[in-house]
Amino acid sequence: MDKKLRQLRKECLRLSHICQDGNLQSAFSCMEIIWSLYNGAMNWCPEKALDENRDYLVISKGQATLALYAVLIEKKLFDRNDFADMGSFHSRYCIQTDPTKFPEGGIENAAGSLGHGLPFAAGLAMSAKIKHTASMIYVLTGDGEFCEGTMWEACLFAAGKHLDNLCVIIDDNHSAGAMVNMGDMRLKLEAFGFEVFEVDGHNEEFLAETFAGLQKNGKPKAVIADTVRGYGSRTLTDESIWFHKAPNAEEFVMLCKEVDEF
């Protein structure tokens, strides 16, 4: 894991410590995915954050918001000093995002209840087709999120409308197995009409190659990224209590040290 990804994970820890909230395991598992998208895969930069022809990233798994904030801070869209009161009543920075509070862009959707980001992204992709814009619509989902019926309804719609400008990225950190056996996700998505790719979700090079190779060939895309919850910290990986726990001052120092040594 390179220096930049360590820095981004420590920023997640800082934000979680400030607001005393957040799902760090989920944020850590998808960090390489979000960074790869904003660091070259997407047609996006702070100056294009409101451009109609930009690429979009919809965060369907809202528990990954800490990772998105960290990346947008690194990309200079947000000032990290503005997060000093994150989670307070008057702060616009909260764990589940509200795009109405970000007139400068960067936050594309409201996050909260699972199962809604993919339908929203499919709508964006359909809109881009109608308006003939060049936008690619990426949507980050969790594997467990596919227990929601709205996800599969959106898949039917996307394939039926040939939304080849839509890419569903599944952060497969093996959460679904705790709820229900999902079976072979690749075969399911292919049966729904998707072009499916499988990749190591913690390998920046493989992720970049996968995103660069996507082609508009009439089929929506699905990238199944194999990841580990809490990747980058031994404690976050091994201890299930961190599914939804924020670090106190002592734990913050300890976790930052683990990230540096990972």
N, C-alpha and C positions, 0 to 999 in steps of 0.2 A: 504494500500500500504506500503510495507516494506522499510527499509532504503536504500537497494541497488537500488531499482527501483526509489526512489527519486533522488539518486545520479546520476543514468544514465540519467534521464530527465534533471537534472541541467547541465549535461555535454552537452546534446543536445543544451540547451540554450546558453551555453558558445561558442560552435562551431558556432552556428547561429549568435551570436553577433560578433564573430571575422570576419566571412566572409560576414556578412550583406546579407545573403541569406538563403533559406531553407524553407521547409514546416513543421513547428513545429506541426501543428495539426495532420498531417499524421504520423510523427515520434512518437508522444506521443501515438497515438492510437494503434500502433503495438509493443510497447516496451516490453510488457510481452511476446509476441510471440517470438520475436528474442532472448530475454534473456533466455527463457525456452529452446530453441533449443541449444544454445551455453552452457548452464549451466547444461547439462546432457543428453538431448534428442538425440543429434547428436554424432556420433563417430568423434569427432574433438577436437583438441587442437593445440596450436601454433606449437608444434613440428611435428604435422601431417598436417600442412597447405598445403603441396604439395604432400602428400601421395596419391597414386592412389586409395587406398581403403578407403579413408576418405569419410564421408558424406559431401554433398554440400548444401549450401543455396544460391539460386539465388534470387536476389532482382529484381523482375519484376516491382514493383511499385517504381521506382527510387527515388521518393520524400521521401522515408523512409531511405535514405542513412545516414542521421544524426544519426538515431538510431543504425544502423549497426556500424558506427564509434565508438559510445559511448561504445558499447558492446565489440568491438575488442580492444579498449583501456583498458577496465576493464580486459580483458583476457590477457593483456600484449603482444599482437601481435604488437601493435603500441605504441609508446611513446607519451603521451598527449602533451608534450612540442614541438613535431614536428609540431603540428597544429597551431603554433603561426602565420603563414602566410597563413592559409587556405583561399582559394579563390583568392589568388594573381596569377599573370600571371605565375610565375615559380613554384608554389606549385603543388605537385601531388594530394593534398587533395582538392577535389572540390565537389560540390553538386551532380553531376552525375558521377558515378565512371567509371574509365578506368583501366581494369585489367593489361594492358601492363605496367603500372607504379608501379606495386606491385610484384616484383620478389619473395618476401617472401610468397606470397599467401594471402589469406584472402578475396580478392575481386574476385569473381568468374565470373562476367559478366559485360559488359558495360551497363550502364543504361541511359535512356533518354526518347525516344519515348515509350509510353505505348504499351502493346500488344506483346512485343517481348521476354520477360523473360520466359514465359511459353513454347513457342516453343523451345527456347534454352534449357530449363530444360528437355523437352521431348527428345531432342537429346542426352543430357548427360545420361539420363536414358537408352536410347536405346544402347548407347555406352557401358555403364556398363554391360548391358545384354550380348552384343557381346563378351566383354572381360572377362566375368564371375567374375567381381569384386563384393565385398559385399556392395558397396556404395548405400546409400539411397539419393535420390535427392529431396530436399525440395525447393519449390519456393513460395515466398511471393508475392501475388497479391492484388490489390484493388478490391472492388466490382464494382466500376465504370469502371474498366479496361475491364470487360467482355462485354462492349459495342463494343469492338474491335473484328472483325471477326477472326483474327489470334488466338485468345484465344480458340474459339470453334473448329477451324481446328486442333489445337494442342490437344484438348480433344478427338476428333475423332481418331487421330493418336495414342494417349496414350492408349486408350481403345482397339483399333484394334490390337495393338502390345502387349497387356497384360502387360503394364509397371507397375507392382505392386511395383516397387522400386521408384515410383514417388509419391510425396505427394504435392498437391496444397493447400496452406493455403490462404484462402480469408479473408483479413482484412475487414470485413463487417462493416465499420463505417458509413454506410447509405449515401454514396455519390451518388450512382447510381440513387436514386430516384429524384435527382435534374435534371437528364438528361432524363431518360426513365424508365418506370416501368419494372423491370426485372422479375417480377413474382416470382414464388417459385424456388429459386436457387437449393435447395436440389433435387426437382423433376427433374429439367433440367439436373443436373449433373448425377443423377442416370439413367436417360434416355440415357445419353451418355456413360454409362457403368462404372461409378465411384462408389466406396464405399464411402459413405458420412457420416461425423460426424459433429455435431453441438456442440459448446462449448462457454462458457463465455471467451472472449478473454482477459479479465483482471484478470483472476483467474489462478495463476501459477500452483496450484495443479491440477486443471481440465485439463489445457493444458498438463502438464507432463504426466498425466494418459492417455490422448488421444494419444499422440505421442508414449508412451510406448506400447500401445495396438495395434498399426498398425501391420498387418500381411501380408506377401507376399502370397496372395491367388489368383493371376491371375488378380486382378483388381487394376487400379490406385486409389489413395486415394484423397479425398478432405476434408479438415477441414474448415468449415465455422465458423469463430471466430466473435462473436458479440462484437463490440467495439464501443467506443465513440470518435469522433474526439477531440483531445486536452485533452484527459483524463489525469488528474493529475494537471490541472490548471483550475480554474474557468474562467479566462479571455479567455484562448485558447478554452475552450469549448463553451463559450457563444457568443464570438464576431467573426463573419464570416470574418472580415478583416484579421485575422491571418491565413487564408488559405495560403497566401504567403506573409509573413511579418517577418522581422528580428527585434529583440529588440535593441533599443538604450541603452545607459548605464543605464538610469533611469528605463526603462522597464525591463531590465535584472535583476536588483535587485528586482523589484516588482514581477516578475514571479518566481524567485527562492524562494521568501518568500511564494508565493502561493503553490508551490510544497511542501515545508516543512510543510505547514499547511493543505494540502489536506487530 
